[in-house]
Amino acid sequence: MPIYEYQCESCGHALEALQRLSDDPLVDCPACNKPALKKQISAAGFRLKGGGWYETDFKSGNKKNLAGDSGSSASSSSSSSGSKAAD
C-alpha cells in the first residue's frame, strides 16, 4: 500500500497516511477538524535496482553511464577522423 502525504490548507498540519489505491482521499484534518486536507505530490520512496534492469540505469560513484558517455566516444571519433584526413 502506498503512503500518501497530506497538508491542511487551514492550519498547515502535515501528515502521512498508509492507504489503498482504491481508498478515498482524506479530507478532515486531525489537528483542527476542518475539511481542508489536500494530497501533496511527492517523490516515490523506492528505486528499481538489481539484476534485470538496464545497465545504464541508476549508476552512482565512478561507474559511467554508457548511454550518456559521449566524452570518450567523441574524442575517439575526432582522433580517427583526423587520421583519415591525413591519409
OpenMM code with the backbone's topology and positions (N, CA, C; nanometers):
from openmm import Vec3, app, unit

residues = "MET PRO ILE TYR GLU TYR GLN CYS GLU SER CYS GLY HIS ALA LEU GLU ALA LEU GLN ARG LEU SER ASP ASP PRO LEU VAL ASP CYS PRO ALA CYS ASN LYS PRO ALA LEU LYS LYS GLN ILE SER ALA ALA GLY PHE ARG LEU LYS GLY GLY GLY TRP TYR GLU THR ASP PHE LYS SER GLY ASN LYS LYS ASN LEU ALA GLY ASP SER GLY SER SER ALA SER SER SER SER SER SER SER GLY SER LYS ALA ALA ASP".split()
positions = [
    Vec3(0.0838, -0.1182, 0.0000),
    Vec3(0.0000, 0.0000, 0.0000),
    Vec3(0.0882, 0.1245, 0.0000),
    Vec3(0.0519, 0.2225, -0.0786),
    Vec3(0.1317, 0.3452, -0.0845),
    Vec3(0.1085, 0.4356, 0.0365),
    Vec3(0.2074, 0.5174, 0.0624),
    Vec3(0.1985, 0.6177, 0.1677),
    Vec3(0.1735, 0.7519, 0.1001),
    Vec3(0.0654, 0.8193, 0.1388),
    Vec3(0.0301, 0.9491, 0.0823),
    Vec3(0.0603, 1.0584, 0.1838),
    Vec3(0.1027, 1.1729, 0.1337),
    Vec3(0.1282, 1.2887, 0.2185),
    Vec3(0.0141, 1.3881, 0.2011),
    Vec3(-0.0313, 1.4432, 0.3131),
    Vec3(-0.1393, 1.5411, 0.3137),
    Vec3(-0.0938, 1.6646, 0.3905),
    Vec3(-0.1526, 1.7779, 0.3561),
    Vec3(-0.1302, 1.9006, 0.4315),
    Vec3(-0.2624, 1.9762, 0.4409),
    Vec3(-0.2892, 2.0279, 0.5605),
    Vec3(-0.4119, 2.1034, 0.5844),
    Vec3(-0.3926, 2.2459, 0.5336),
    Vec3(-0.4867, 2.2908, 0.4509),
    Vec3(-0.4786, 2.4271, 0.3991),
    Vec3(-0.5232, 2.5298, 0.5030),
    Vec3(-0.5876, 2.4853, 0.6086),
    Vec3(-0.6361, 2.5756, 0.7125),
    Vec3(-0.5297, 2.6027, 0.8188),
    Vec3(-0.4746, 2.4941, 0.8772),
    Vec3(-0.3792, 2.5125, 0.9878),
    Vec3(-0.2354, 2.4779, 0.9511),
    Vec3(-0.2126, 2.4146, 0.8337),
    Vec3(-0.0772, 2.3808, 0.7901),
    Vec3(-0.0259, 2.2481, 0.8427),
    Vec3(-0.1083, 2.1744, 0.9169),
    Vec3(-0.0679, 2.0441, 0.9713),
    Vec3(-0.0357, 1.9478, 0.8569),
    Vec3(0.0765, 1.8753, 0.8677),
    Vec3(0.1174, 1.7783, 0.7658),
    Vec3(0.1125, 1.6386, 0.8261),
    Vec3(0.0715, 1.5407, 0.7435),
    Vec3(0.0662, 1.4026, 0.7903),
    Vec3(0.0858, 1.3078, 0.6741),
    Vec3(0.1203, 1.1843, 0.7077),
    Vec3(0.1327, 1.0770, 0.6101),
    Vec3(0.0277, 0.9724, 0.6432),
    Vec3(-0.0302, 0.9104, 0.5405),
    Vec3(-0.1335, 0.8093, 0.5614),
    Vec3(-0.1072, 0.6907, 0.4692),
    Vec3(-0.1126, 0.5717, 0.5263),
    Vec3(-0.0991, 0.4478, 0.4511),
    Vec3(-0.2388, 0.4089, 0.4031),
    Vec3(-0.2590, 0.4142, 0.2697),
    Vec3(-0.3913, 0.3905, 0.2135),
    Vec3(-0.3840, 0.3008, 0.0914),
    Vec3(-0.4946, 0.2321, 0.0655),
    Vec3(-0.5066, 0.1550, -0.0579),
    Vec3(-0.5280, 0.2513, -0.1748),
    Vec3(-0.4971, 0.2069, -0.2947),
    Vec3(-0.5220, 0.2887, -0.4132),
    Vec3(-0.6699, 0.3187, -0.4302),
    Vec3(-0.7553, 0.2262, -0.3899),
    Vec3(-0.8991, 0.2429, -0.4071),
    Vec3(-0.9635, 0.3280, -0.2971),
    Vec3(-0.8906, 0.3602, -0.1897),
    Vec3(-0.9462, 0.4416, -0.0808),
    Vec3(-0.9669, 0.5855, -0.1260),
    Vec3(-1.0715, 0.6472, -0.0717),
    Vec3(-1.0962, 0.7891, -0.0973),
    Vec3(-0.9913, 0.8727, -0.0253),
    Vec3(-0.9526, 0.9868, -0.0832),
    Vec3(-0.8552, 1.0733, -0.0158),
    Vec3(-0.9109, 1.1245, 0.1174),
    Vec3(-0.8202, 1.1463, 0.2128),
    Vec3(-0.8611, 1.2027, 0.3412),
    Vec3(-0.9026, 1.3478, 0.3217),
    Vec3(-0.9980, 1.3932, 0.4028),
    Vec3(-1.0485, 1.5291, 0.3904),
    Vec3(-1.0362, 1.6054, 0.5222),
    Vec3(-1.0693, 1.5395, 0.6333),
    Vec3(-1.0727, 1.6063, 0.7629),
    Vec3(-0.9360, 1.6069, 0.8301),
    Vec3(-0.8920, 1.7242, 0.8714),
    Vec3(-0.7643, 1.7412, 0.9400),
    Vec3(-0.7766, 1.6915, 1.0844),
    Vec3(-0.6839, 1.6057, 1.1290),
    Vec3(-0.6906, 1.5581, 1.2674),
    Vec3(-0.6506, 1.6657, 1.3693),
    Vec3(-0.5830, 1.7707, 1.3270),
    Vec3(-0.5392, 1.8749, 1.4194),
    Vec3(-0.6481, 1.9797, 1.4442),
    Vec3(-0.7127, 2.0278, 1.3363),
    Vec3(-0.8121, 2.1349, 1.3528),
    Vec3(-0.9545, 2.0903, 1.3207),
    Vec3(-0.9705, 1.9645, 1.2756),
    Vec3(-1.1016, 1.9053, 1.2431),
    Vec3(-1.1767, 1.9777, 1.1312),
    Vec3(-1.1064, 2.0530, 1.0483),
    Vec3(-1.1705, 2.1190, 0.9339),
    Vec3(-1.1499, 2.0333, 0.8086),
    Vec3(-1.2423, 2.0376, 0.7143),
    Vec3(-1.2278, 1.9585, 0.5904),
    Vec3(-1.1372, 2.0302, 0.4896),
    Vec3(-1.0100, 2.0424, 0.5250),
    Vec3(-0.9183, 2.1206, 0.4419),
    Vec3(-0.7910, 2.0445, 0.4042),
    Vec3(-0.7900, 1.9112, 0.4167),
    Vec3(-0.6700, 1.8348, 0.3795),
    Vec3(-0.6582, 1.8255, 0.2278),
    Vec3(-0.5386, 1.8462, 0.1784),
    Vec3(-0.5096, 1.8312, 0.0359),
    Vec3(-0.3917, 1.7358, 0.0207),
    Vec3(-0.4029, 1.6457, -0.0772),
    Vec3(-0.2964, 1.5490, -0.1037),
    Vec3(-0.1783, 1.6207, -0.1677),
    Vec3(-0.0584, 1.5910, -0.1196),
    Vec3(0.0636, 1.6514, -0.1715),
    Vec3(0.1259, 1.5614, -0.2774),
    Vec3(0.2011, 1.6199, -0.3673),
    Vec3(0.2767, 1.5443, -0.4666),
    Vec3(0.4168, 1.5249, -0.4108),
    Vec3(0.4623, 1.4004, -0.4049),
    Vec3(0.5950, 1.3732, -0.3502),
    Vec3(0.6640, 1.2655, -0.4332),
    Vec3(0.7927, 1.2531, -0.4134),
    Vec3(0.8724, 1.1552, -0.4878),
    Vec3(0.8463, 1.0143, -0.4348),
    Vec3(0.8602, 0.9184, -0.5223),
    Vec3(0.8441, 0.7791, -0.4812),
    Vec3(0.9564, 0.7401, -0.3854),
    Vec3(0.9260, 0.6528, -0.2935),
    Vec3(1.0239, 0.6129, -0.1927),
    Vec3(1.0975, 0.4854, -0.2265),
    Vec3(1.1109, 0.4512, -0.3543),
    Vec3(1.1830, 0.3304, -0.3908),
    Vec3(1.2580, 0.3513, -0.5215),
    Vec3(1.3568, 0.2660, -0.5442),
    Vec3(1.4325, 0.2666, -0.6696),
    Vec3(1.4374, 0.1249, -0.7226),
    Vec3(1.4299, 0.1106, -0.8524),
    Vec3(1.4375, -0.0207, -0.9151),
    Vec3(1.5844, -0.0539, -0.9369),
    Vec3(1.6346, -0.1495, -0.8590),
    Vec3(1.7762, -0.1872, -0.8666),
    Vec3(1.7869, -0.3384, -0.8755),
    Vec3(1.9036, -0.3856, -0.9134),
    Vec3(1.9275, -0.5290, -0.9154),
    Vec3(1.9352, -0.5834, -1.0564),
    Vec3(1.9478, -0.7145, -1.0653),
    Vec3(1.9601, -0.7802, -1.1942),
    Vec3(1.8347, -0.7641, -1.2778),
    Vec3(1.8507, -0.7573, -1.4081),
    Vec3(1.7375, -0.7475, -1.4975),
    Vec3(1.7047, -0.6070, -1.5432),
    Vec3(1.7666, -0.5052, -1.4865),
    Vec3(1.7418, -0.3679, -1.5277),
    Vec3(1.8488, -0.3260, -1.6270),
    Vec3(1.8234, -0.2199, -1.6988),
    Vec3(1.9185, -0.1733, -1.7976),
    Vec3(2.0510, -0.1371, -1.7322),
    Vec3(2.1582, -0.1637, -1.8016),
    Vec3(2.2927, -0.1397, -1.7499),
    Vec3(2.3171, 0.0075, -1.7192),
    Vec3(2.2499, 0.0953, -1.7901),
    Vec3(2.2741, 0.2388, -1.7738),
    Vec3(2.1883, 0.3032, -1.6655),
    Vec3(2.0977, 0.2295, -1.6049),
    Vec3(2.0090, 0.2858, -1.5030),
    Vec3(2.0769, 0.2915, -1.3673),
    Vec3(2.0559, 0.4000, -1.2943),
    Vec3(2.0929, 0.4162, -1.1547),
    Vec3(2.2417, 0.3948, -1.1291),
    Vec3(2.3272, 0.4503, -1.2114),
    Vec3(2.4716, 0.4428, -1.1881),
    Vec3(2.5105, 0.5452, -1.0832),
    Vec3(2.6032, 0.5086, -0.9972),
    Vec3(2.6489, 0.6011, -0.8939),
    Vec3(2.7994, 0.5865, -0.8786),
    Vec3(2.8590, 0.6837, -0.8117),
    Vec3(3.0026, 0.6788, -0.7878),
    Vec3(3.0810, 0.6972, -0.9162),
    Vec3(3.1845, 0.6141, -0.9345),
    Vec3(3.2690, 0.6284, -1.0527),
    Vec3(3.2208, 0.5426, -1.1699),
    Vec3(3.1055, 0.4785, -1.1570),
    Vec3(3.0509, 0.3998, -1.2678),
    Vec3(2.9995, 0.4945, -1.3746),
    Vec3(3.0259, 0.4659, -1.4991),
    Vec3(2.9873, 0.5528, -1.6099),
    Vec3(2.8513, 0.5126, -1.6637),
    Vec3(2.7757, 0.6110, -1.7064),
    Vec3(2.6510, 0.5877, -1.7759),
    Vec3(2.6870, 0.5680, -1.9226),
    Vec3(2.6797, 0.4446, -1.9694),
    Vec3(2.7285, 0.4125, -2.1038),
    Vec3(2.6521, 0.4859, -2.2131),
    Vec3(2.5218, 0.5051, -2.1951),
    Vec3(2.4429, 0.5741, -2.2976),
    Vec3(2.4787, 0.7218, -2.3049),
    Vec3(2.5159, 0.7819, -2.1918),
    Vec3(2.5471, 0.9238, -2.1891),
    Vec3(2.6960, 0.9512, -2.1886),
    Vec3(2.7783, 0.8514, -2.2102),
    Vec3(2.9239, 0.8675, -2.2057),
    Vec3(2.9741, 0.9151, -2.3403),
    Vec3(2.9356, 1.0363, -2.3791),
    Vec3(2.9724, 1.0890, -2.5097),
    Vec3(3.1134, 1.1465, -2.5094),
    Vec3(3.1698, 1.1719, -2.3924),
    Vec3(3.3027, 1.2314, -2.3854),
    Vec3(3.4107, 1.1413, -2.4445),
    Vec3(3.4091, 1.0118, -2.4122),
    Vec3(3.5124, 0.9228, -2.4628),
    Vec3(3.4887, 0.8883, -2.6099),
    Vec3(3.3626, 0.8729, -2.6522),
    Vec3(3.3360, 0.8393, -2.7917),
    Vec3(3.3605, 0.9597, -2.8828),
    Vec3(3.3359, 1.0807, -2.8337),
    Vec3(3.3578, 1.1997, -2.9140),
    Vec3(3.5076, 1.2209, -2.9378),
    Vec3(3.5889, 1.1963, -2.8361),
    Vec3(3.7322, 1.2159, -2.8531),
    Vec3(3.7915, 1.1083, -2.9429),
    Vec3(3.7401, 0.9848, -2.9360),
    Vec3(3.7935, 0.8804, -3.0221),
    Vec3(3.7498, 0.9010, -3.1661),
    Vec3(3.6271, 0.9517, -3.1886),
    Vec3(3.5824, 0.9738, -3.3258),
    Vec3(3.6542, 1.0918, -3.3883),
    Vec3(3.6888, 1.1948, -3.3087),
    Vec3(3.7588, 1.3090, -3.3648),
    Vec3(3.9033, 1.2728, -3.3982),
    Vec3(3.9642, 1.1852, -3.3181),
    Vec3(4.1022, 1.1469, -3.3481),
    Vec3(4.1054, 1.0536, -3.4689),
    Vec3(4.0028, 0.9681, -3.4847),
    Vec3(4.0022, 0.8783, -3.6012),
    Vec3(3.9708, 0.9561, -3.7278),
    Vec3(3.8850, 1.0600, -3.7185),
    Vec3(3.8562, 1.1377, -3.8377),
    Vec3(3.9752, 1.2225, -3.8769),
    Vec3(4.0554, 1.2622, -3.7784),
    Vec3(4.1756, 1.3397, -3.8078),
    Vec3(4.2786, 1.2545, -3.8793),
    Vec3(4.2901, 1.1261, -3.8420),
    Vec3(4.3859, 1.0398, -3.9090),
    Vec3(4.3413, 1.0061, -4.0505),
    Vec3(4.2091, 1.0001, -4.0752),
    Vec3(4.1612, 0.9750, -4.2100),
    Vec3(4.1920, 1.0937, -4.3005),
    Vec3(4.1832, 1.2140, -4.2456),
    Vec3(4.2105, 1.3326, -4.3258),
    Vec3(4.3589, 1.3404, -4.3627),
    Vec3(4.4451, 1.2882, -4.2773),
    Vec3(4.5880, 1.2924, -4.3044),
    Vec3(4.6276, 1.1943, -4.4139),
    Vec3(4.5459, 1.0884, -4.4337),
    Vec3(4.5786, 0.9882, -4.5368),
    Vec3(4.5615, 1.0410, -4.6699),
] * unit.nanometer
topology = app.Topology()
chain = topology.addChain("A")
for resn in residues:
    res = topology.addResidue(resn, chain)
    for name in ("N", "CA", "C"):
        topology.addAtom(name, app.Element.getBySymbol(name[0]), res)
